[in-house]
Structures are given as C-alpha cells and as structure tokens.
Amino acid sequence: MNAVVFDQFGPPEQVLQYREVPEPIPARGEVKVRMLASPINPSDLLYVAGHYGLKPKTFPTTPGFEGVGIVVANGGGLIGRLRMGKRVAVLNDRQGNWSEFTVASAKQVIPVPADIPDDQAASFFVNPATAIALTERVLKVPAGAWLLQSAAGSALGKMIVALGKHRGFRTLNVVRRPEQIEALKKLGADEVILEKDGIENQVRKITNNVGVKYAIDPVGGTTGTQVVRSLADGGVCLLYGLLSGEPVSVDPRLLITGSKSVQGFWLADHMKSIGLVKKLQLIREVRGLIQAGVLRSETGITYPLERIGDAVREAATPGKSGKVLLRIGN
Ligand SMILES: NC(=O)c1ccc[n+]([C@@H]2O[C@H](COP(=O)([O-])OP(=O)(O)OC[C@H]3O[C@@H](n4cnc5c(N)ncnc54)[C@H](OP(=O)(O)O)[C@@H]3O)[C@@H](O)[C@H]2O)c1
C-alpha cells in the first residue's frame, strides 16, 4: 500500500514522502481501517517537525492523528468484531492516518452516523471535543459570561463561537486579519477585535475595565501574553496551543494580585482523566452538536495523498480557506 511517511523530524514540506510501505496487521484489540479522508491539523505539522507532546517510537513513521475510514479487519476482541464494516472516525496515536490502510485500537474508533458526510466525519472528534471540554468541562463558562479567545478565526475558534451562541456565553474574539471579522459576526460572535489594535485595552473597554473571568489561547507569544493580561480578578486562562511558537511571558505579580491562574489544556490528557461514562457522554454531545449543525468544520482545499507537499504547504499558509483535507479513498 502507499502512505505518507517521514524518516526524520523537519519542516513537513521537506521531510514528508509518499511511498510504498507494508500493509499494517491489526493485533488483538485493534482494527484495520481503509482510510477515506484525513484533515491536516496544526498538531500533525508540529508532530512532523518534532515539536509535539507525542513523539514517534520509530522511524519511518506515518502522521495523521484523525480521519474517517471503513473498518475492514480486526485482530480479535469484542469491540473490534462489533466495528467490522462500520464507517468510523479514527483517533490514531499509533500508526498514523495519512495512509491507504491504518491500524488503531478498537476503542479509538467511533462509528459515525450516515448523515454526517466524510469531510465532517474526518474532523469528527478533536476540535469539537476540545471546544466542549475547554468551555463546558474545564472552564464551565456560565451563560452570559464573557469568554476571551485568540485565533478565533481557526476551525476550533469558530466552533467555540458557535457553541457560545448555542449555550448562551458571550465570545470576545481576537483575530489577526480584518476579513475574519464579518465571518465571525455571522456565526454569532458577540465582539471581534483585531490583534494589531492591542488586546488588553480593547478587552478592558468592552468589559467596563473589569477584564474577563474566562480566556483561552492557542497562540502564545505576545498574543497569549496579552490574553493573560486581560484576566479579571479570579480569572482563568487555558493555554492550549503554540501557533506562534513563542512563549507566554507573565509577571507573577499580575497573577498574585487578584488570584488569577494560567493552566495548560491537552485533549489527550483530558480524555485520560475522565472515566468511560464521561467519555461516552462527550462523544454523544459531539455527535449531537454536529448533527444539529452547531459544530461544523469548514473544508478548504482537498488533496490526494500523493500531493502531500502541496497539502502541508497550503495548511501552513496564513489565511487559508478552511481545513485542508487529504482525500484517500472512496
Ligand atoms: N490542546 C489541545 O488538545 C488542542 C486540540 C485541538 C486543537 N488545538 C490547537 O488549537 C489551535 C487551532 O487549531 P485548528 O485545527 O482550529 O487550526 P486551523 O484552523 O487548521 O489553522 C490555524 C489557525 O490559526 C491561526 N493562526 C496561525 N498562526 C497564528 C498566529 N501566530 N497568530 C494568530 N493566529 C494564528 C490561523 O489564522 P489565519 O486564518 O489568519 O491564517 C488559522 O486560522 C491549534 O493551535 C491547535 O494545535 C489544541
């Protein structure tokens, strides 16, 4: 079979290759999936560059943490047998999904209802579950409260705007391009501000000089620093990405006065920290909100696997239109 692989860490457009590799064989508790589509997420690009929290156990290795496919074989075990022939969302931290076939733990594949098309099913879990976990499970943003978020024009940022409108919390959104303002307002954003005009001063103005109790930042650097500086007394900011590649810098006095806090959030750790019942509840909530059209992933340009170089270049291009998708099979 053919797959995208890399033999060493480096810039994705330089180190990723499309080539023939042996077909994977599922072990007990695993399933083999014929892949249909997989998105290119920022986490995939960080993984290939060697800057992600997870590292490959061996090289060559195949990237691609999520995607959608059909279960075509299983290595034994009840869950694997039950999944046979099903179209599933594949959450893969073992083999990588940018491949004609992949293997994953049977517990990490989620059957997807027929009314969710492949492009949405490919991004079924990571961003929707993160949007819910950040706002409802960890911060527990109450209706009416402000949630400040940077990179609000990202796929995940847009889901958070839509979730705010649905649940009743107010979103104060930071974007870096003026053309993102209208699009976010249409989705139901309460306020949209431009990063270059300064975050802290605009947040203080909108909140009558109080600041916000709830904030999330996937950018870091000066953006993340200003987001943290916009916290009200007792406020909490979750850092959940590093789009700028730069550290957040905070004067301890800022956190000490008014008991503010900054925490990290990673979906993988969140999932490990909750029991089976809560995991199933989260999956049900994700499925329901996607089916209801509340959470959607906007698909940008679609590439075949063999054009991986063009695909990762497009995924890293500022101002790209929607999530870049790898179309793998039919
Ligand atoms: N911690 C977790 O568990 C977790 C889970 C899911 C996602 N994430 C993180 O969430 C973030 C968004 O993911 P996604 O899938 O929604 O991304 P995405 O839409 O595929 O693309 C990245 C977005 O971030 C913006 N961006 C990139 N660099 C930026 C910078 N330096 N300053 C401001 N904005 C910048 C881009 O803005 P333009 O449109 O202007 O180019 C683009 O909208 C990523 O950092 C990802 O790693 C974390």
Ligand as a Chemical Component Dictionary entry (heavy atoms), coordinates in Angstrom:
data_LIG
# 
_chem_comp.id                   LIG 
_chem_comp.type                 NON-POLYMER 
_chem_comp.pdbx_formal_charge   0 
_chem_comp.three_letter_code    LIG 
# 
loop_
_chem_comp_atom.comp_id 
_chem_comp_atom.atom_id 
_chem_comp_atom.alt_atom_id 
_chem_comp_atom.type_symbol 
_chem_comp_atom.charge 
_chem_comp_atom.model_Cartn_x 
_chem_comp_atom.model_Cartn_y 
_chem_comp_atom.model_Cartn_z 
_chem_comp_atom.pdbx_ordinal 
LIG N1  N1  N 0  -4.649 21.310 23.264 1  
LIG C1  C1  C 0  -5.481 20.564 22.561 2  
LIG O1  O1  O 0  -5.913 19.497 22.998 3  
LIG C2  C2  C 0  -5.889 21.037 21.185 4  
LIG C3  C3  C 0  -6.891 20.354 20.490 5  
LIG C4  C4  C 0  -7.287 20.834 19.250 6  
LIG C5  C5  C 0  -6.654 21.957 18.695 7  
LIG N2  N2  N 1  -5.656 22.559 19.401 8  
LIG C6  C6  C 0  -4.975 23.767 18.904 9  
LIG O2  O2  O 0  -5.950 24.714 18.514 10 
LIG C7  C7  C 0  -5.377 25.579 17.548 11 
LIG C8  C8  C 0  -6.353 25.747 16.396 12 
LIG O3  O3  O 0  -6.494 24.500 15.737 13 
LIG P1  P1  P 0  -7.363 24.395 14.394 14 
LIG O4  O4  O 0  -7.414 22.973 13.997 15 
LIG O5  O5  O -1 -8.612 25.124 14.588 16 
LIG O6  O6  O 0  -6.429 25.259 13.375 17 
LIG P2  P2  P 0  -6.672 25.623 11.850 18 
LIG O7  O7  O 0  -7.962 26.281 11.645 19 
LIG O8  O8  O 0  -6.396 24.446 10.972 20 
LIG O9  O9  O 0  -5.485 26.655 11.484 21 
LIG C9  C9  C 0  -4.795 27.506 12.322 22 
LIG C10 C10 C 0  -5.500 28.862 12.550 23 
LIG O10 O10 O 0  -4.704 29.582 13.490 24 
LIG C11 C11 C 0  -4.412 30.889 13.029 25 
LIG N3  N3  N 0  -3.007 31.207 13.331 26 
LIG C12 C12 C 0  -1.903 30.544 12.945 27 
LIG N4  N4  N 0  -0.807 31.135 13.445 28 
LIG C13 C13 C 0  -1.238 32.206 14.153 29 
LIG C14 C14 C 0  -0.581 33.202 14.888 30 
LIG N5  N5  N 0  0.761  33.233 15.011 31 
LIG N6  N6  N 0  -1.336 34.153 15.483 32 
LIG C15 C15 C 0  -2.671 34.138 15.373 33 
LIG N7  N7  N 0  -3.354 33.209 14.673 34 
LIG C16 C16 C 0  -2.646 32.249 14.086 35 
LIG C17 C17 C 0  -4.626 30.878 11.539 36 
LIG O11 O11 O 0  -5.056 32.192 11.220 37 
LIG P3  P3  P 0  -5.184 32.771 9.748  38 
LIG O12 O12 O 0  -6.553 32.338 9.303  39 
LIG O13 O13 O 0  -5.053 34.222 9.923  40 
LIG O14 O14 O 0  -4.089 32.138 8.951  41 
LIG C18 C18 C 0  -5.679 29.785 11.354 42 
LIG O15 O15 O 0  -6.966 30.368 11.455 43 
LIG C19 C19 C 0  -4.036 24.952 17.172 44 
LIG O16 O16 O 0  -3.019 25.581 17.899 45 
LIG C20 C20 C 0  -4.173 23.523 17.649 46 
LIG O17 O17 O 0  -2.929 22.909 17.925 47 
LIG C21 C21 C 0  -5.277 22.134 20.638 48 
# 
loop_
_chem_comp_bond.comp_id 
_chem_comp_bond.atom_id_1 
_chem_comp_bond.atom_id_2 
_chem_comp_bond.value_order 
_chem_comp_bond.pdbx_ordinal 
LIG N1  C1  SING 1  
LIG C1  O1  DOUB 2  
LIG C1  C2  SING 3  
LIG C2  C3  SING 4  
LIG C2  C21 DOUB 5  
LIG C3  C4  DOUB 6  
LIG C4  C5  SING 7  
LIG C5  N2  DOUB 8  
LIG N2  C6  SING 9  
LIG N2  C21 SING 10 
LIG C6  O2  SING 11 
LIG C6  C20 SING 12 
LIG O2  C7  SING 13 
LIG C7  C8  SING 14 
LIG C7  C19 SING 15 
LIG C8  O3  SING 16 
LIG O3  P1  SING 17 
LIG P1  O4  DOUB 18 
LIG P1  O5  SING 19 
LIG P1  O6  SING 20 
LIG O6  P2  SING 21 
LIG P2  O7  DOUB 22 
LIG P2  O8  SING 23 
LIG P2  O9  SING 24 
LIG O9  C9  SING 25 
LIG C9  C10 SING 26 
LIG C10 O10 SING 27 
LIG C10 C18 SING 28 
LIG O10 C11 SING 29 
LIG C11 N3  SING 30 
LIG C11 C17 SING 31 
LIG N3  C12 SING 32 
LIG N3  C16 SING 33 
LIG C12 N4  DOUB 34 
LIG N4  C13 SING 35 
LIG C13 C14 SING 36 
LIG C13 C16 DOUB 37 
LIG C14 N5  SING 38 
LIG C14 N6  DOUB 39 
LIG N6  C15 SING 40 
LIG C15 N7  DOUB 41 
LIG N7  C16 SING 42 
LIG C17 O11 SING 43 
LIG C17 C18 SING 44 
LIG O11 P3  SING 45 
LIG P3  O12 DOUB 46 
LIG P3  O13 SING 47 
LIG P3  O14 SING 48 
LIG C18 O15 SING 49 
LIG C19 O16 SING 50 
LIG C19 C20 SING 51 
LIG C20 O17 SING 52 
# 
